[in-house]
């Protein structure tokens, strides 16, 4: 069907004011006709991919375009002008013709002309949040016909005050009208002053309209305004993923991703994700520094682990991070009021919080403003207010900082208090998303290494600040607490030693680590990321930090694929590293390949490791740990591998294929925490129980090697690098619990499709200045083994669904899922 539209013109005999009124009246009469535009526009439906203009390549590497600003995310890191807002809206939601767009622009300019801003403001960003919301609601009101309601929803069935869906989103279960930042009232029609500084926002990021800026991009079932999904009528939730089955018996019930084939993963574990009032989780930044919170929030749904039934939930996920302006007191008030019995069911331990700051759980007590209830709405807080501290002590925290002993020593006391609770919290690996493109370029595990091998030319290295983050000071440091003094000590010991590079700065730290046999992985002021970087690049990590749990402990023995030296033996570091034989280093490298997959968020950003299907990556590892906890209640973490053979096989990257038992002499056991000298002896005794797999390589071991006369490694760079660019474990056999063995099979068997390789290139999928492009067009210039170009307008640069296997504009139910 062809659709035609001819705009009426104003007669010249009217006054400007009368003409303005007549024009607006005529424009409103056209709103009903806009519903026909989706049938005749050649631009495609909302949510389509946005690519380059005609005649250009169907993708462009926006990440390297200096005009795009920081990380290429031009539209996310500056305010948009009215013109850009209207252009973006037309492409993403309006889908109307250029002719109609020009009439709408003219109408809004007339509106501006009668305002204090004046018509000249069109080329500038809105001067205030109020003006920004006015423009948003102007466009939203003209696009109702392009925003189909949820199946079965009618205004009569809606459970919120009339007008709620115009200005906000109706939470159908609770009859609660959720408002974007800047609105309040029973139906979100009342303006509310919400200064961006009170929400941990910067002025340049306080006005956001990109759909990509919202959780799961609103699942193409809502528009995004300042991080809030203004859902189409009938849909609700932080990502518009929930709607009601109005015809369910005996009463309507909520359903997830209705009509998109969502079925929960039968293996579990099942997560209940709290749908907090938006002022508690999306009005402010949803992540600070590290985007793990956002990635996990989205991934729970794309992995099909989310349930809307709290009765069957194994875990309860609390969106938001401890840093920033998340209103944790308000969140707990909401939980206790609506879900109190589930909070008490397991004492709160099944409630999961992400704390991606440098000091993890400890930061709970350092940000008192995060405990304040939002008081913009009358009666929103309980009186007296909930005491958050004891409640936070009960939740399970996912964090990077594994300090388990008091290392304050009277200096910068709060920085080195014990922060990690073994058998409760989980130390997860750092995301290091900004290094992935360099991992793809330099990792010895990457498939390209088959054609472009890398030589190890350095025995051991570390590059970075020695006395404090960003400081140029050299040891002896005026304050000796940074990295617990380890960086400074290594610099004094090894900076002039042959084959060692201990430097403050390196032109290319990634290349330096790749070309090193061993990489020192000291902490910083808090957590350190070099442990993850070293493993991903194929450099044997060297840990010298007493009482600091490493990622995925106690499920991994870092001394088996790395070297863990007690701080008391730091002076013997050179002797220890030179004592390893080429065969011992090769064996560590073989084990490191498996550990590297566990430590890398490859399913989020794409693979950089040969043999990595994503089945063993960091996301899968977290799922398996929580799965093992759920199906083995009461079993301490350090025994889960012992009682759960499937989990044990997973942590060793083994598949359940019988084989021939491995032969050969076993290496002598290394000492554990109770058998070496550590800084805190009392803590060491406890760690010998909670981290029984943790072992150490000591000065005594190196001395014994030296006394053996030639049994050591000779101190050179000789190392048998196993299978550069391939899976070094393929075909190997390993002993299985109870006898027998497992055969190591390349890749994993737990994904419905193979994992693509990380793609450095980026595309502004919804840039208003570029024409429509489809995934099929993008695929023409990208080989099938590569991931699609990243979305430069998404926080964290990963696709909605938190996975490289998701496709922009398509339902997250189509992502590869664990089975």
Residue, then its C-alpha position, 0 to 999 in steps of 0.5 A: x500500500x502506498x501512503x501519501x501525505x500533503x501538508x497544509x500551508x498557512x494563509x498569509x493573512x493571519x497574524x503570526x500568533x493565530x498562525x501558530x495556533x492554527x498550525x499546532x491545531x493542524x499538527x495535532x490533527x495529523x497525529x492520528x495519521x502517523x499510525x499509517x506511516x509505519x506501513x509506507x516508510x522505507x526506513x524500517x521499524x523502530x529498533x533497526x540498525x543504523x549504519x552509514x549513508x548510501x555509497x559508504x561501507x556498511x560499517x565504520x570504525x567509530x572507535x578510532x574517529x577522533x570526532x566522536x570524542x572519548x571512546x567514540x561515544x559521541x552521543x553519550x558523552x555530550x548533550x544533544x541539541x534539539x536538532x539531534x534529539x529530533x533526528x535521533x527520535x525520527x530514526x529510532x521511534x518515529x519512522x516518519x517521512x522527511x516531509x512530516x519531520x520537517x513539519x514537526x520541527x517547524x511546530x517545535x521551533x514555533x513553540x521555542x519561539x514563544x518560550x524564553x529560549x527563543x527559536x535560536x535555541x534549536x541548534x543548542x542543547x536544552x538549557x535545563x532538564x525541564x526543557x529536555x523533558x518537555x522536548x521528550x514528551x512532545x516527541x513521545x506524544x506524537x509517536x504513540x501509534x508507533x509504540x504498540x501496547x503489550x498483548x491484552x493491555x487496554x486502558x481499562x485494565x491498566x492498574x495505575x492512575x490515568x495518564x501514567x503511561x503518558x509520562x511514566x511506566x505502570x508497574x502493573x503488579x503493584x499499581x505503581x507509576x514509575x517516573x523518569x528523573x525529573x517527574x513525580x506524582x501519582x501519574x508522573x505529571x508533576x515536575x521535580x527538581x533533581x539536580x544531576x549532582x545529587x545523582x552522581x551525574x555530570x552535566x554532559x551526561x545529565x540529558x540522555x535519550x539514546x535507547x542504548x543507554x538503558x538496560x537491555x535497550x528497553x528490549x525495543x519495547x520502550x523509549x529511553x530517557x535519562x537511563x529510564x525505560x519509558x515502556x510502551x503501554x502494558x510493559x514494565x520493569x527496568x528493561x520493559x521485559x515484563x507484561x501481564x498475561x491478562x487471560x491467565x487463570x485463575x488471575x492475570x500473572x506477570x510474564x517475561x518477554x511475552x511473545x519472544x519465546x522466553x523459557x527459563x534455563x532448567x539447569x538454573x540457578x534461578x534469579x529473581x531480579x528486584x524491580x525497584x522504584x527507578x529512583x533507587x537504581x536507574x536515576x543515577x549512574x547504573x555503574x561507576x568505573x566498571x560495568x560488571x553490574x550492567x553486564x550481569x544485570x542484562x546477562x541474567x535475562x539473556x542466559x534465561x536464568x531470570x524468574x518472576x516467581x520469588x518462591x522458586x528463586x535460588x538467588x535475588x539480584x539487587x541491581x546497582x553498585x555500591x559506588x555512586x548514588x544508589x539509594x541502598x536504604x530505599x532498596x532495603x525498605x522496598x525489599x522488607x516491605x514487599x519481599x520480607x519473607x524471602x529476605x529472611x528465608x536464607x538470612x539474606x545470603x542469597x541476595x547478591x550485590x555487585x561492588x566493583x570499587x577498588x575496596x569492594x565490600x568495605x566501601x559499603x560503610x564509606x558512602x553514607x549518602x548511598x544509604x539515604x532514602x530518596x525523599x522526593x516523594x512524600x511517604x517514600x521512606x519508613x520512619x524510623x529509617x532502616x539501618x542498612x549496615x547489618x543488612x549489607x553484612x548479610x548479602x553476598x557481595x561480588x567484588x574484586x578485593x579479596x583481603x581477608x586479614x587486617x593489614x592496616x598497620x596504622x597507615x591509611x587504616x580504612x584502605x586495608x581493613x578485611x573486606x572479603x568474607x570467605x564462604x559468603x562473598x565471591x572474588x570475581x575477575x576484573x572486566x578490563x573491557x578497555x584492554x580487550x582490543x589489545x588482548x586480541x592483538x597480543x595474547x599468545x592464545x589468540x588464533x592469529x598467533x599460529x601465523x604471527x608467533x610471539x617470542x618471550x624475551x623477558x623473564x619477569x616484568x611489571x610496569x606501573x606506579x610504585x608509591x601511589x596511583x599516578x604518582x611519579x615517586x620512586x622508592x623509598x616511598x613516603x607512604x609504604x601502604x600502596x600495594x602493601x609495599x610490594x611494588x616498591x620492594x620489587x623495584x628495589x630488588x629487580x630493576x637492574x637484574x638481567x631479563x627483568x623489567x620493573x619499571x614505572x612506565x612502559x610504552x606498551x604494557x600489554x606487549x611487555x606482559x605478552x613477551x614476559x614469561x612471568x608477570x608480577x601482579x601486585x595490588x594497587x591501593x585496593x584490588x589489582x587487575x594485572x592478574x587477569x591481564x597476565x592470564x589473558x595474555x599468556x603470561x604466568x602470573x606471580x602473586x606476592x600479596x599475603x591474605x588477598x584472595x585471588x579471583x575464583x578462590x578457593x575454586x582455583x589454585x593460583x600456584x598451580x598455573x602461576x607462582x604465589x610467593x609469601x611476602x616473607x620470601x620476596x627477597x628470594x623472588x629472583x631465585x624462585x623464578x629462575x629455578x623453574x624448568x622449561x617443562x614446569x613452566x610449560x605445565x603451568x602454561x597448559x593449566x593457565x590456558x584453562x584459568x585464562x578462560x575462567x578469568x576472561x569475560x569473553x562471552x561479553x566482548x568476544x573471544x581472544x583465546x583459541x579453544x574458548x567457546x564461552x562455556x568456561x568464561x567468567x560469566x559461566x564460571x560465576x553461574x557454575x559457582x552459584x549453581x554448585x552452591x544452590x544444589x549443595x546447600x550447607x557445603x563450604x566453598x572449598x569442598x564444592x569441587x569435592x562433592x560436585x563432580x560436574x563442577x569440578x570438571x567445569x573448573x578444570x575445563x574438562x568435558x565428561x568424556x572417559x579416557x585413559x588415566x594419565x601417567x607420570x610422577x606427581x610433583x611434590x605438594x607445595x605448602x599451604x597457608x598454615x605451612x609458610x610464614x605470612x604477615x598475619x599468622x592467625x589469619x593464615x591458620x583460618x585461610x588454610x581451612x577456607x582456601x585449602x587449594x592455596x599453595x605457595x612457592x617458597x624460598x626453601x623450595x628454590x634453595x632445595x632446587x639449588x642444592x640439588x645441583x642442576x635440577x633447576x631451570x638455569x634462570x633462562x627464558x627457555x619455555x616450551x610454549x604449548x600450541x601458540x594460537x591453539x588449545x594447548x590442552x586438546x587431547x590431553x588426559x587428566x585424572x578424574x575423581x575416584x579413578x579413571x580420567x577425563x579427555x580434554x576436548x577443544x572448545x566447550x559443549x555448553x553453548x548453542x553456538x560457537x563464540x565469535x572472536x572479539x571485534x575491535x571495530x565499532x558502529x554507531x548503530x543509531x547515529x541520526x546522521x547515518x542511514x539504515x544498515x542491517x545485520x546482513x549488510x554488516x556481515x558482508x564485510x565481517x567474516x563469520x568467526x568475528x563478532x559484530x562491530x561493537x555498539x559505540x553508543x552503549x555503556x561498556x560497549x557490549x550489546x544489550x543482553x550483556x553478550x557478544x552473541x546478542x544482535x543489536x535490535x533483536x530479542x535477547x532470547x536469541x543470544x546463545x545460552x548455557x544449557 
